[in-house]
């Protein structure tokens, strides 16, 4: 198992790493295995078992563990209120037994003696008032857990409960979505309602997940800034990795929250007159360093006809940043990215197939982002703006993403009363993403 962390900072860093690992998957079996593995690491306990609650039968059933053979554990069933773990489940409180040998509450003295289970620490795996199970730590020698150790492990148990709940909800949503796909042609109205409920759920879930994640990031920043004392170089590097991972997850939750809120019809724009050139130049400045690092050339061409635009500044920047950051991501070293903006008669975008694009009113603004990147197959173009869609993962496996950015971009453009589309001559021949907006903003 490796040594137990000694300092407060090291223990907290280990806890944050374990929590992040548990929250990194929505597959229930993977989540459960990660819980016991990470729990063993942060507790320094050779034996860790997770018993899940069977609410109907009012018993705990063994589910996963480390350190003990499966055949010794898989049939264990513990009624609530009986033995150590049954008491933990019934009371909802941690139970620390430094040496359980001879304790009348011990469920099976023979089992404990056979596998050398001497000390016992049981923690309720619960979220608010809902119990999911009991997390059990055993060692082969007497051990007394300090109060702060129990507090740290209890925090992990609560995060484990949250991960279990999210995985179960995700499985239910996937199962429900699979059933809806079979009925989509016959039940269009029902499907739309289900998608609305899904969007509201994802919006709520994303908000709930962001709250503890913001706390983790904030605590990490406090530690990284030596608020609780100086850090070693290794600890600082470790906290930097945790902070970077947390920021990545937060960005994912923000995109998911925005998309879900938009799909549920609850995203509101705050319109104001904007100078498009200023916004474009600001975003290009933000991306310049990353582009230079990849040897990319960024060009901006704003036609003299472009005037003021009535739009939400935050959402417009989000649209442009998503398109430009994608262009930087998918353009190989030495490539070229060109941003153009124009307005007035003849505004229909630039590209190989103008007859395939929707007609544009004469006074609308058009913004295009053209790159010399990996390109897109013609049959893949209609899929680009679907949520959670990434094309040919084998070919693009080095370009990590969530599949949410373009779907959110399309929704934000449409909220502004505009349209967006993509063009490409094929693989390896670059892409052009174009959107058009009414200068006066969306119709009320």
C-alpha positions in Angstrom: 0.0 0.0 0.0 2.7 2.6 0.4 3.1 4.8 3.5 0.3 6.7 5.0 0.5 10.5 4.4 1.9 12.2 7.4 1.3 16.0 6.9 -2.0 17.7 6.6 -1.2 18.9 3.1 -0.1 15.5 1.9 -3.2 13.8 3.3 -5.4 16.4 1.8 -3.7 16.1 -1.6 -4.1 12.3 -1.4 -7.8 12.8 -0.5 -8.3 15.1 -3.5 -6.5 12.7 -5.8 -8.7 9.8 -4.6 -11.9 11.9 -4.9 -11.0 12.9 -8.4 -10.3 9.3 -9.4 -13.6 8.1 -8.1 -15.5 10.9 -9.9 -13.7 10.3 -13.2 -16.1 7.6 -14.4 -19.8 7.1 -14.7 -19.6 3.3 -15.1 -20.9 1.9 -11.8 -18.7 -1.2 -11.7 -15.6 0.9 -12.4 -16.7 3.5 -9.8 -17.0 0.8 -7.1 -13.7 -0.8 -7.9 -12.0 2.7 -7.8 -13.6 3.4 -4.4 -12.1 0.4 -2.6 -8.8 0.8 -4.4 -8.4 4.5 -3.5 -9.8 4.0 0.0 -7.1 1.4 0.7 -4.4 3.8 -0.5 -5.4 6.9 1.6 -6.1 4.8 4.7 -3.1 2.6 4.5 -5.3 -0.4 5.2 -4.6 -3.8 3.5 -8.3 -4.9 3.6 -11.1 -2.7 2.3 -14.6 -3.9 1.6 -17.7 -2.1 0.3 -21.1 -3.4 1.3 -24.1 -1.9 -0.6 -27.6 -1.5 0.9 -30.4 -3.7 -0.3 -33.3 -1.4 0.7 -36.0 -4.0 0.0 -34.5 -6.7 2.1 -33.0 -4.3 4.7 -29.6 -6.0 4.5 -26.0 -5.1 3.4 -24.6 -7.2 0.6 -20.9 -7.5 -0.2 -20.1 -5.9 -3.5 -16.3 -5.2 -4.0 -13.1 -5.3 -2.0 -9.3 -5.5 -2.0 -7.0 -7.7 0.0 -9.4 -10.7 0.5 -10.3 -13.5 -2.0 -13.7 -13.0 -3.6 -14.9 -16.5 -2.6 -14.5 -15.5 1.0 -16.7 -12.4 0.7 -19.2 -12.6 -2.1 -22.0 -14.4 -0.2 -21.8 -12.2 2.9 -25.2 -10.7 3.9 -25.5 -8.5 7.0 -28.9 -7.5 8.4 -29.2 -3.9 9.5 -28.5 -3.4 13.1 -26.4 -6.6 13.5 -22.6 -6.9 13.8 -20.3 -3.9 13.3 -21.4 -3.0 9.8 -25.1 -3.5 10.5 -24.8 -1.0 13.3 -23.0 1.5 11.1 -25.8 1.3 8.6 -28.5 1.5 11.2 -26.9 4.5 13.0 -25.4 6.3 10.1 -22.2 6.9 12.2 -18.6 5.7 11.9 -17.5 2.8 14.1 -13.9 2.3 15.2 -13.0 -1.0 16.9 -9.2 -1.1 17.4 -9.2 -4.8 18.2 -12.4 -6.8 17.4 -11.1 -10.1 18.7 -13.5 -11.3 21.4 -16.0 -8.6 20.7 -19.5 -10.1 20.8 -20.6 -8.0 17.9 -18.1 -9.7 15.6 -20.2 -11.4 12.9 -17.9 -14.4 12.3 -14.8 -14.9 14.6 -13.7 -17.8 12.4 -13.7 -15.7 9.2 -11.8 -12.9 11.0 -9.2 -15.3 12.4 -8.8 -17.1 9.0 -7.9 -13.9 7.1 -6.3 -12.0 10.0 -8.9 -9.3 10.4 -8.1 -7.6 13.7 -9.0 -3.9 13.6 -12.3 -2.6 12.2 -13.3 0.9 10.9 -16.7 1.2 9.3 -18.0 4.4 7.6 -21.5 5.0 6.3 -21.5 5.7 2.6 -24.3 8.2 2.5 -25.4 11.4 0.7 -27.4 13.7 3.0 -29.9 11.2 4.6 -29.7 8.5 1.9 -27.6 5.5 2.8 -25.9 3.6 0.0 -23.8 1.2 2.0 -20.9 0.8 4.4 -17.1 1.1 3.6 -15.1 -1.2 5.9 -11.3 -1.0 6.7 -9.5 -3.8 8.4 -5.9 -4.4 9.4 -4.1 -7.5 10.6 -2.9 -5.8 13.9 -4.7 -3.5 16.4 -5.1 0.0 15.1 -6.7 3.2 16.6 -7.8 5.8 14.0 -7.3 9.4 15.1 -10.3 11.7 14.9 -8.8 13.6 11.9 -8.2 10.3 10.1 -11.8 9.3 10.5 -12.9 12.8 9.4 -10.8 12.5 6.2 -12.0 9.0 5.4 -15.6 10.1 6.1 -15.2 12.9 3.6 -14.0 10.4 1.0 -17.0 8.1 1.9 -19.4 11.0 1.2 -17.7 11.7 -2.2 -18.0 7.9 -2.9 -21.7 8.1 -2.2 -22.0 11.0 -4.7 -20.1 9.0 -7.3 -22.3 6.0 -6.8 -25.4 8.1 -7.1 -24.2 9.8 -10.3 -23.2 6.4 -11.9 -26.6 5.0 -11.1 -28.4 8.0 -12.5 -26.3 7.9 -15.6 -27.1 4.2 -16.1 -30.8 4.9 -15.7 -30.6 7.7 -18.2 -28.7 5.6 -20.7 -31.2 2.7 -20.3 -34.1 5.1 -20.7 -32.5 6.8 -23.7 -32.0 3.4 -25.4 -35.7 2.6 -25.0 -36.6 6.0 -26.4 -34.5 5.5 -29.5 -36.5 2.5 -30.4 -39.8 4.4 -30.2 -38.6 7.8 -31.6 -40.5 7.6 -34.9 -43.8 6.7 -33.2 -43.4 8.8 -30.1 -42.0 12.1 -31.2 -43.8 14.1 -28.6 -42.8 11.7 -25.8 -39.2 11.9 -26.9 -39.1 15.6 -26.9 -40.5 15.6 -23.4 -37.9 13.1 -22.3 -35.1 15.2 -23.8 -36.5 18.3 -21.9 -36.4 16.3 -18.6 -33.0 15.1 -19.4 -31.7 18.6 -20.1 -33.2 19.8 -16.8 -31.7 16.9 -14.9 -28.2 17.5 -16.5 -28.4 21.2 -15.7 -29.3 20.4 -12.1 -26.7 17.7 -11.8 -24.0 19.9 -13.4 -24.7 22.6 -10.9 -24.6 20.1 -8.0 -21.3 18.7 -9.2 -19.8 22.1 -9.7 -20.3 23.1 -6.0 -18.0 20.4 -4.5 -15.6 20.8 -7.4 -15.2 24.5 -6.8 -14.5 23.7 -3.1 -11.8 21.3 -4.1 -10.2 23.8 -6.5 -10.4 26.5 -3.9 -8.8 24.3 -1.2 -6.2 23.3 -3.7 -5.3 26.9 -4.4 -5.1 27.7 -0.7 -2.6 24.8 -0.3 -0.7 25.7 -3.4 -0.3 29.3 -2.1 1.2 27.9 1.1 -1.7 29.2 3.2 -1.2 26.3 5.6 2.6 26.3 5.4 5.3 25.8 2.9 5.1 22.9 0.4 7.9 20.7 -1.0 8.6 20.9 -4.7 6.9 17.5 -5.1 3.8 18.6 -3.2 3.5 21.8 -5.2 3.8 19.8 -8.5 1.2 17.3 -7.2 -1.2 20.1 -6.3 -0.6 21.7 -9.7 -1.8 18.5 -11.4 -4.8 18.3 -9.1 -5.7 21.9 -9.9 -5.3 21.4 -13.6 -7.5 18.4 -13.6 -10.1 20.2 -11.5 -10.2 23.1 -13.9 -10.7 20.7 -16.8 -13.6 19.0 -15.0 -15.1 22.4 -14.1 -14.9 23.5 -17.8 -16.7 20.3 -18.7 -19.4 20.9 -16.1 -19.8 24.5 -17.3 -20.3 23.4 -20.9 -22.8 20.7 -19.8 -24.7 23.2 -17.6 -24.8 25.8 -20.4 -26.0 23.2 -23.0 -28.6 21.7 -20.7 -29.9 25.1 -19.6 -30.2 26.2 -23.3 -31.9 23.0 -24.3 -34.3 23.3 -21.4 -35.2 26.9 -22.6 -33.8 28.5 -19.5 -30.8 30.3 -20.9 -31.3 34.1 -21.2 -29.2 36.5 -23.3 -28.2 39.9 -22.1 -27.9 42.0 -25.3 -25.9 45.2 -25.7 -24.2 47.0 -28.6 -20.8 45.5 -29.4 -17.9 46.2 -31.6 -17.2 42.9 -33.4 -13.6 43.7 -34.3 -12.6 44.4 -30.6 -14.1 41.0 -29.5 -12.3 39.1 -32.3 -9.0 40.8 -31.6 -9.3 40.0 -27.8 -9.9 36.3 -28.5 -7.0 36.1 -30.9 -4.7 37.6 -28.3 -5.8 35.0 -25.8 -5.1 32.2 -28.3 -1.9 33.7 -29.8 0.5 32.0 -27.3 -1.0 28.5 -27.9 -1.0 29.0 -31.6 2.6 30.3 -31.7 3.6 27.2 -29.6 2.2 25.0 -32.4 3.7 27.1 -35.2 0.3 28.3 -36.4 -0.4 31.6 -38.2 -3.5 33.5 -37.2 -5.0 36.1 -39.5 -8.0 38.4 -39.0 -9.9 40.2 -41.8 -12.8 42.5 -40.8 -14.5 44.1 -43.7 -15.1 47.9 -43.5 -18.8 47.3 -43.9 -19.0 45.6 -40.5 -20.9 47.8 -38.0 -22.2 47.4 -34.5 -23.8 44.1 -33.4 -26.5 43.7 -30.7 -25.5 40.6 -28.9 -24.7 39.0 -25.5 -20.9 39.7 -25.0 -20.2 36.7 -22.9 -22.1 34.3 -25.2 -20.6 35.8 -28.4 -17.1 35.4 -27.0 -18.0 31.8 -26.0 -19.1 31.1 -29.6 -16.0 32.6 -31.1 -13.7 31.0 -28.6 -15.1 27.5 -29.2 -14.7 27.8 -32.9 -11.2 29.3 -32.8 -9.9 27.0 -30.1 -11.2 24.0 -32.2 -9.3 25.4 -35.2 -6.1 25.6 -33.1 -6.6 22.1 -31.7 -7.2 20.4 -35.1 -4.7 22.3 -37.2 -1.2 20.6 -37.4 2.0 22.5 -36.8 2.8 25.1 -39.5 -0.9 25.5 -40.4 -2.9 28.6 -41.1 -6.1 29.9 -39.4 -8.1 32.8 -41.0 -11.0 34.7 -39.4 -13.1 36.9 -41.6 -16.1 39.1 -40.8 -18.3 40.9 -43.3 -21.7 42.4 -43.6 -24.2 43.5 -46.3 -25.2 42.3 -49.8 -23.3 39.2 -50.9 -22.8 37.8 -47.4 -23.1 34.1 -47.9 -19.8 32.8 -46.6 -16.8 31.4 -48.4 -16.3 27.8 -49.4 -16.6 25.1 -52.1 -20.4 24.6 -52.1 -22.3 27.9 -51.7 -25.5 26.3 -53.0 -25.7 24.1 -50.0 -25.7 26.9 -47.4 -28.9 28.6 -46.2 -29.7 32.0 -47.7 -28.6 35.0 -45.6 -30.5 38.3 -45.3 -28.6 41.1 -47.0 -27.8 43.1 -43.8 -26.7 40.2 -41.6 -23.1 39.8 -40.3 -21.1 36.7 -41.3 -18.1 35.4 -39.4 -16.0 32.5 -40.7 -13.2 30.6 -39.2 -11.1 28.7 -41.8 -8.3 26.4 -41.0 -5.8 24.1 -42.8 -6.4 21.3 -40.3 -7.4 17.7 -40.5 -10.6 18.3 -42.4 -14.0 16.5 -42.2 -15.6 13.8 -44.4 -18.7 14.9 -46.2 -20.8 12.3 -44.5 -19.6 13.5 -41.1 -20.6 17.2 -41.6 -24.3 16.7 -40.5 -23.1 15.1 -37.2 -20.8 17.9 -36.1 -23.3 19.9 -34.0 -24.9 16.9 -32.2 -24.2 16.8 -28.5 -21.5 14.3 -27.3 -20.4 13.6 -30.9 -16.8 13.1 -31.7 -15.8 11.9 -35.2 -13.7 8.8 -35.8 -12.0 8.5 -32.3 -9.2 6.3 -33.8 -8.2 9.0 -36.2 -8.6 11.9 -33.8 -7.6 10.2 -30.6 -4.9 12.7 -29.8 -7.5 15.5 -29.9 -9.3 15.1 -26.6 -12.6 16.8 -26.0 -16.1 16.3 -24.7 -18.3 16.6 -27.8 -20.2 19.4 -26.2 -18.5 22.5 -27.7 -20.0 22.6 -31.1 -23.5 21.6 -29.9 -23.4 24.5 -27.4 -22.0 26.9 -30.0 -24.9 26.0 -32.4 -27.5 26.6 -29.6 -25.9 30.0 -28.7 -25.9 31.1 -32.3 -29.6 30.1 -32.7 -30.5 31.9 -29.5 -29.1 35.1 -31.1 -31.4 34.5 -34.1 -28.6 33.2 -36.3 -27.4 30.1 -38.1 -24.2 28.1 -38.3 -22.8 25.5 -40.7 -19.5 23.8 -41.6 -17.8 23.1 -44.8 -14.8 20.9 -45.8 -13.3 19.5 -49.0 -12.5 16.3 -47.1 -9.8 14.8 -44.9 -6.6 16.7 -44.7 -8.0 19.7 -46.6 -9.1 21.9 -43.7 -12.5 23.2 -42.6 -14.5 26.3 -42.5 -17.1 27.1 -39.8 -19.4 30.0 -40.6 -22.2 31.6 -38.7 -24.4 34.6 -39.5 -26.2 36.9 -37.1 -28.8 39.6 -37.4 -27.2 42.9 -36.4 -30.2 44.0 -34.4 -30.2 40.8 -32.3 -32.8 38.0 -32.1 -36.5 38.8 -32.6 -38.4 39.2 -29.3 
